[in-house]
């Protein structure tokens, strides 16, 4: 054990005991201290350091600190580390932390020990951020230090810090080549803790392939599944294929797991679920890597895939494996039954067509052998290949049709708004006409009623109060006129107005019904309904009934105003009214005043009061007409928005078909390649067409 290792264990003091193990270490070191002091150039560093260890083990931490703090030479960093350990034991964590962090040393072991001690301190303080940093430092400094990586792994797992846990497992797998760490990494991947891009795992896979190919096979397959779930399958395959091609793989390494994964993934790639150009770019290295792992039992399938894709882009696949595939495909594919697979492929083609809303009619066929099944499958695929232009034409016609309907709907919406405005204006003006006519009658008749009230004045009238009595009499006569003459006339006019408004609104409903019939010829399964709300007519009738009940109006101040003539007349009545001889003169004066006064202002005031509640009704006419048309207007606007969205979506689809035909043709190309692969498996070179295939082609054309 070297000196630093003794420092770590705090057992340096044993160097002084030698053959004195039976004596007290304190006594022995005390004697050494006494003897060293006698020297001219005494060096008490080692003795003090050892004494501190003795007191530390005896839990006399204060004495141990006293001994260590007097050490100033190259032993000081270890002495200060021990002091911090003592403060740690005394639970003076802040002091311990401060001392640990203050130590400057080049010693790898001491720096590792400091990191581990701080790690333990931060764990006690539940300061997990700093604890993580310390254990990372320890692993980076000295991963071979006992239990460092185990501590790190346990901490990361407890904290569910899977990024650092995975990184630790990867680094330790590469560094140590220990199966234990490969298995730890395997467990992380199996539990879904894949925190990095596929490229990150290539070095560890390369390392494990040189240690244990069975583990390589298992770990690679697990990573494969996880990256497929995460949607980065192509990134993974690109990196993994390159790795496989760089490895020296013997026959005994072909264990089956990866080979099975290659085949299953190939079938997924050929299903049409991925962009064709992505699969096309991947295939050269994918097929070569697959062949490198494939077992003899299923090698014919790989050969057929190689030859199929080589037909698709000659020269992009390694010519050596192409030649090998061509030389052996016939022998290795014998005995393979393909009819069921071809049937399944045809069903996939039909399912794809239905999913993409491509109409087609079933063809009655009952294929005589595999060659006829191949011809039948080719007929289906070629048929749908030719449907791209038909689909684009249909989509274009659909868009034009939708635009036409949308245009009509939009035009009808604007027209309906105009109709609403026009009807509201007509109905309101008809109502205002009634008001104008009735008001005119009142302005003509009320002054006459007031003037005729002069007959109320007699020579025996009490002229001192005549202005009060006469004002009351005139208001009574005006009220009678309004109730007996104006109100019946107004009721009759309102009934006529409601009938007129109803007729106008019914005309609009009839017009909308014609629109509805016209639109529904085009809208098919989702007919439109343009029904107006005739409740407004009932509401108007109710309001008319309410407004035409006997009206209670306040008396009008007709003769109680402070006009000059009224003031003089009332003053004369009060002054001379008690004198009988003046009655004839006063009566004549009052009658002349009543008969010749201007009552235009009075008439306007009475008419305004009468029409006040009707004016509120008149202001609501526009809102009520809007309510009448609201439902059909909202229906039309909703359908316009619906068609605009449909047009937009279909235009996007058409643009995709025109700008990227592979969205349509890509799946069909996959189906076509699968069919060609079955030809290779059937022993038919895909570059040569049998008479049956040629006949089918001519029939389609």
Residue, then its C-alpha position, 0 to 999 in steps of 0.5 A: x500500500x503506497x502512502x496516498x492509499x494509507x492517507x485514504x484509509x487514515x492508517x499512516x500511523x501504523x508506520x510508527x508502531x512497527x513491533x509495538x502493536x501491543x502498546x497504545x498508539x497515542x503513547x508510541x506516537x508521543x514518544x516519537x514526538x518527544x524524541x523528534x523535538x530534541x533534534x536541532x532541525x526537528x520535522x514533526x509533520x509526519x508524527x502530527x499527521x499520524x497523531x491526527x489519524x489516531x485521534x480521528x479513529x478515537x472520535x476525538x475530532x477536535x484534537x485531530x483537527x488541531x494536529x492537522x491544521x499545524x501541517x504546512x508543507x506538501x502534506x497540507x492538502x491531505x491534512x486539510x482533507x482530513x480536517x474537512x472529514x473531521x468537520x463532516x463527522x461533527x456535522x459541521x457541513x458548511x465548514x467541511x464543504x468550505x475546506x474541501x473546496x479550498x484544497x488545491x492539489x495535483x494528486x488524482x487520488x486526493x481530487x477523487x476523494x474530495x469529489x466523493x466526500x463532497x458527493x456524500x455531503x451534498x446527498x445528506x443536504x439533499x442538494x442533488x444538483x451539486x451531488x450530480x456534479x461531484x459524482x460526474x467529476x469523480x467518474x471523469x477524474x478516476x473511473x477506475x477508483x473503487x465503487x465510483x461508477x457503481x455509486x454514480x449508477x445508483x445515484x443516477x437511477x435513484x434520481x431517474x436521471x436517465x441521460x447521465x445513466x445511459x451515458x455512464x453505461x455507454x462510456x463504461x461499456x466502451x472503456x471496460x468492455x465488461x459484460x456487466x455494463x453491456x447488460x446495464x445498457x441493455x436494461x436501460x434501452x429495454x425500459x425505453x431510456x434512450x436519450x440520444x440520437x442513433x449515432x451516439x450508440x454506434x461506438x458502443x455497438x462497435x465495441x460490443x461486437x468485438x467482445x460478444x456478438x450475441x450481446x451485440x445482436x440483442x442490444x442492436x435489436x433492442x435499440x432498433x425497436x426503440x428508435x422505430x418507436x421514436x420515429x427516427x428509424x431512417x437515421x438509425x438504419x443509415x448509421x447501423x448499416x454503415x457499422x455492419x458493413x465495416x464489421x468482420x462478421x463470420x458465419x457463426x455470428x448469424x444468430x437470427x435476431x437481427x436477421x429477423x429484424x431486417x426482414x420485418x423492417x424491410x416489409x414495413x418499408x415496402x408497405x407504402x407507409x414511408x416516403x418512397x425517396x427515403x426508402x430508395x436512398x436507404x436500400x443499397x446499404x440496407x440490402x448489403x448489410x442484411x445479406x451480411x447477417x442473413x441465415x441460409x434458410x431465408x437467403x432467397x428472400x434477400x436475394x430477390x429483394x436485391x435483384x428487385x431494387x437493382x432492377x429499379x436503379x441499376x448500378x447503385x447496389x454492389x455488383x458483387x452481391x447482385x451477381x451472387x444473387x442472380x447466380x443463386x436465386x433460382x436454386x434458393x427460391x425453389x419450393x416457395x409458394x407465392x400465391x397467398x402472398x400475391x393475393x395479400x398484395x392485391x388486397x393491400x392495393x385495393x385497401x390503399x385505393x379505398x383509403x385514398x377514395x379512389x373508385x374502382x370496380x372489382x374484376x372477376x378473376x380466378x387465376x390457373x398458377x403463380x404466373x397468372x397471379x403475377x399477371x393479375x396483380x400487375x393488372x391492378x397496379x398498372x390500373x391504379x398507376x394510370x389513375x393519377x391523371x384521372x385523379x388530378x382531373x377529377x380533383x380539378x373538376x371538383x374544385x371548379x364545381x365547389x368554387x361555382x357553388x361557393x360563388x353562388x352561395x356567396x352571391x346569395x349571401x350578399x343579395x340576402x343582406x341587400x334584401x334584408x336592408x331593403x325590406x327593413x327600409x320599406x317596412x320602416x318607411x310604411x310605419x313612419x308614413x302612418x305616423x306622419x298621416x296621424x300626426x298631420x290630422x292631430x296638428x289640424x284637428x287639435x287647434x280647431x278643438x281648442x278654438x271651439x272650446x271658446x263656447x265654454x266661456x259665458x258672461x256668468x263665468x267666474x273669470x278669476x279662475x276661468x283659465x284653470x277651468x278652461x285649461x281642464x276642459x280643453x284637455x278633456x276634449x283633446x283626450x276624447x278626440x284622441x281616444x275616439x278618433x285618433x286611436x281607432x284610426x291608428x289601430x286600423x293603420x297598424x293592422x294594415x301595416x302588419x299585413x303589409x309587413x307580413x306580405x313583404x316578409x313572406x315574399x322574401x321567404x318564397x324567394x329563399x325557398x326558390x334558392x333552397x331548391x336550387x342549391x339542394x340540387x347540387x348539395x346532395x346529402x347535406x341539403x340547405x334549409x333557409x327558413x326565416x323567423x316569422x315570430x317577429x310578426x307575432x311580436x309586432x301584433x302583440x306590441x300593437x295590441x299593447x300600444x293601442x289600449x286607452x292611452x293615459x296622457x298628462x294634461x297639456x299646459x294650454x292656458x297656464x303659460x306665461x305668454x304676454x297675452x295670457x298674463x294680461x288676460x289672466x290679470x284682467x280676470x282676477x282684477x275685474x272678474x268680481x265686477x258683474x258689469x265687466x263680465x261681458x267684456x271679459x267673456x268677449x276678450x277670452x273668446x277672442x283670445x281662444x279663437x285667435x291664438x296660435x296652437x302649433x306648439x301645443x299640437x306638436x307637444x301633444x302629438x309627440x307625447x302620443x307617439x312616444x311609445x310608437x317611436x320606440x317601436x319604430x326604432x326596433x323594426x330594423x333589429x326585428x327584420x334582421x332577426x327574421x333573416x338571421x337564420x338563413x343568413x347564418x346558414x348561407x355564411x356557414x356554407x360559404x365558409x365550409x366550401x371555402x375550407x373544402x376548396x382550400x383543402x382540395x387545392x392543397x391536395x391537388x398541389x401535392x399531387x402535381x408537385x409531388x406525385x410520389x405521394x400518390x405513386x410512391x405506395x404504388x411503386x412499393x406495390x410494384x416492387x413487391x410484385x417484381x420481387x415475387x417474380x424473382x422468387x418465382x424464377x422470372x427475371x423482372x426485365x423479361x415479360x411473359x406473354x401473359x403479362x404483355x397481354x395484360x399490358x396491351x389490354x390496359x393500354 
